[in-house]
Amino acid sequence: MPELPEVEVVRRGLERWVAGRTIESVEVLHPRAVRRHPGGGADFAARLTGETIGVPQRRGKYLWLPLVERDLSVLGHLGMSGQLLVQPVGSPDEKHLRIRVRFDDATGTELRFVDQRTFGGLSLHENTPDGLPDAIAHIARDPLDPLFPEAAYHLALRAKRTTVKRALLDQSLISGVGNIYADEALWRARLHYERPTATLTRPRSAELLSHVRDVMNAALAVGGTSFDSLYVNVNGESGYFDRSLDAYGREDEPCRRCGTPMRRRPWMNRSSYFCPRCQRPPRSAS
């Protein structure tokens, strides 16, 4: 599932290609693509026709297109395989094209939502006073947000009484971090994923947060992480941060820091990758 860097790459592409454009028509080609929109496909298309898209926004892993003249936004759920692509009008349809948005200008491009596994979708929501779609009002700010409440985060982290990786993936504490970048940040910080958050000092949690930001900025610089063709930017191009991963997916490969073979352990229906020497487990997790 795309994490903050991948979603931000898509947001930047949408800002370039769709911001300020007025919607001429919307074609919903699969009902599951609008299942989170209570009115269904016909209502979704009717309510968007004639509306102008503002500057695309993101919080954590969530992306939305605000409407300029309405207090509404189109929230995009990319799911496991969703893609928002800007394609030339008249170019062949993708096999898994779910929604097509055409504009009333002469730019010659249209916006397409493509989703092989149909776990994602688009939906229209009212905005909160902060400008977020109401469906994601509970989502915390992300670590790249200039207004991220750093002091409050450190206090909440210690008070949470959980383990550090669970805390990193808790979108009500900090948004945008998923399995890949959690493992990468923990490796950089030399912290085991089962380390209790209550044992983290303020300097230690600040160091971890710094590593989270560093790894996400590094991923952003190369277009995010793509392990297959399912994650692409709006031009259909894959990112290549997977070539720079230090922990995730490197089971049995030597740790880039000490040479010890990396390990993988099942964790919450996922996997955690770590160095058993650099990231020693707490006694309760040994």
N, C-alpha and C positions, 0 to 999 in steps of 0.2 A: 504494500500500500504506500503511495507516495507520502513523503514527509515534507517538512517545511521547505527545504531547498528545491525539491521538485515542483511543488505547488507555486513557489515564488517565481521560478523560471517561466511557468505557464502564465502567471499573472502579468509578468513584464511583457510577454509576447502579446497578450490580449490588450494591454494598455497601448501598445504601439498600433495594433491592427483594428480594434473595435471601439475604443473610447471615442465618444462624440458622434457615433454613427446612429442613424435612426432605422429602426426595424421596419421592413416592408411586409414580411410574412414569416411565419413560423410553421414548420411542418414536423409533426410528431409521428415518427415511423414505428415506434414500439411503445406500448403502454407502460411497461416497467420503467422506462426512462423518466417518466413523470409521476411515478407512484407516490412520491412524497408531496406532490401537489394535490391538495384535497379536491379541486375541481376537475381533475383529469386533463387529458390532452387538448381537447377543444377549448376549454376555459383558459388553459395555459397559453395557447397560441393567440386567442382573442385578446387577452389582457396585455400581451406584449406588443401586438401589432400597433405601430405608430409611435412607440416609445423610443426615447433616445438613451443610449447607454452612457453612463458616466465613467469615471476612472475606476477600473477594476481594483478590488481590495482583497486583502488576505489577513487572516489571523490564524497562526499556527498552520494546520493542514487544510483550513477551510478557505474557500475562494468564493467571492460573490461579485456580481455586476450590479451596481446601483443604477436606478433609473433617475434621470436628471429631473424630471418634472413630477415625480411621484415619490412618496415616502415608502418605496418598495425596492426590493433587490432580488435578483435571480441568484440563488445559492447553488453552487456546483458541488456535487458529491462525486468525486472521481472513483471511489471504491477501489477495487483491485486492478481494473483495466480501463477506466474511463479516460478519454482523450478529448480535449477541446482543440480542434484543428481549424486553422484558417486556410481555406482552399480556393483556387480559382473557380468562379462560377462555370458550370458545365463540365468540370473535370469528373472522371468516373467516380461513382459512389463507392465508399469503402464497404466491405462485406458486412461490417457490423455497425453501419450508420444508424443512429437512433433518432437524432433531432437535427434539423437543418434550419438555420436562421439566415434569411436574406435581408439585404439593406437597400434603402431607396437612393443610393448614390451610384456614381459611375466608377467606383474603385475597382470593381471586377472580382471581388472576393466575397465569400460567405463563411459563416461560422458553422462548424459541424461538431456535434457530440457523437463520438464513436465509443462503443463499449462492448467488448467481446463477451464478458461474463455477466453483463447487465446487473451488476451490484451497485453501480453508480446511478446518477441521474441529475436532473435540474428541477428546481421548484421555486415558486415565487412566494416571498415572505414580506411581512411588514417589518420596518426597521425600528430598532430601539432608539431612545434619545441619543445614544452614542454612535448611531449609524450602522449597527450590526443587524443582520437578519435576526429576528426574534428567536429562531430555532437554535442559534448558537450563542445566545446571550450569556450562558454559563461558562463559556470557554475562556480560560485565562489568557492574558497577553503572552506573546512568545518572546524568547530571549533576544531576538533581534529588534524588537519593538523599543524605540527610544523611551517609552513610558513604562517599560517593564518594572514592576515594584520590587527591586532587588532586596531591600531590607525585609520587607514583608515575606518574600519568598524564603529567605533563610530561616525566619522564625517558623513559618508554616512547615518547612521541610523537617525540622527537628521535632515539631509537635505532632507530625503525622503518624509516628510510631509504625513505620513500615520499613521496607528495604529500599535501597537507593535506586535500583532500576525501576521498581514499581512506581516510585515517586517521580522519576523522570518521564514515565509514560502516562502519568495522571494529568489529563488535559485540564483539570480544574485547578491544578497547581502551576503548571507551565505547559504551554501548548506548542505543537509542532514537532516534538521529539518522538520518534518511533523506535522500533527495534534496532535498526541499523545504526543510527546516530547515537543512540544510548550506548551501545557496545563500543562504538568508536571513542566517545567521550570518556567512558569509564576506563578504557585501556590507556588513554592519554593521562588520566588522573591516577592511574595505578590503584583503582578501587575495584573490589569484587562486587558483582551485581547483587549479592545477598548481604552486603554490608548494611547494618541497621542505620537508618537516618538519624536516630537519636545520638549516635556516636560521632556524628560529623561536627567538628568545630566550625565556627563562622569562617575562618580562613580556608578550611578544607572545602566547605560547600561553595565558597566564592571561587576557589580554584576550579572546581568541577564545572561551575557555570561558565567560567572563562573558556574551558575546553569545549563545552557544548557550542558556544558561539564560534570558536575557531574552526571546529570541524564543519559547521554549517556554512560558514563563509567560504571555506575551502571548496566545499561541494558546489556552492552557488557559482564559484568562479569557473567551473568546468561543466555547468549544465545539470548538476545533480547526479544521481546514481541510477543506472539502467542495467538490469540483469537480462532483460529480453526486450522484445519490440513493444511491450505493452505500455511502458512509460516513454513518452516523447514530448517535445515542446510543441508549440502551435504550428511549427513548420514541419513536424514529423521527424525531428532529429533527436537522437538519443544523447543523454549525458554520459560522461565517462569517469565519474568519480570512483566507480568500482575498481579502477586500476590503482587507486591510491588507498584503498581500505587497509587498515592496520589490524583489525580484529575480525570484523564480520566476514563469515564465509571462509575463514583461513584455518579450519581444523587440520591439525597435524603438520601445518606449515610452521617454520621457525618464527618465533616472536622477533619482530624487527628491532627490538631493544636488547634482548638478552639471548636469543637463539633457542629458547625452550619451545618445544612443540606446543602450538596453540591447542586448546581444548574446546569442545562444544558440549553443552549440557541442555537437555530439554527444560523448557521454562515457560509456563503458562501457555501451552499449545504453540510455543515458538521455540527458538533456540537462543542460547546465550553463548557467545564466543569470548574467551578470555585466556590470558597467560597465567598458568598456575604458579609461576614464580613471581612475576611482577604484580599480580593481583591475587594475593593470598586470601583464601576464604576465611570468614570469621569462624570461630570454633563450632558454632551451631550449624554451619553449612558445610563443614569438612566431611 
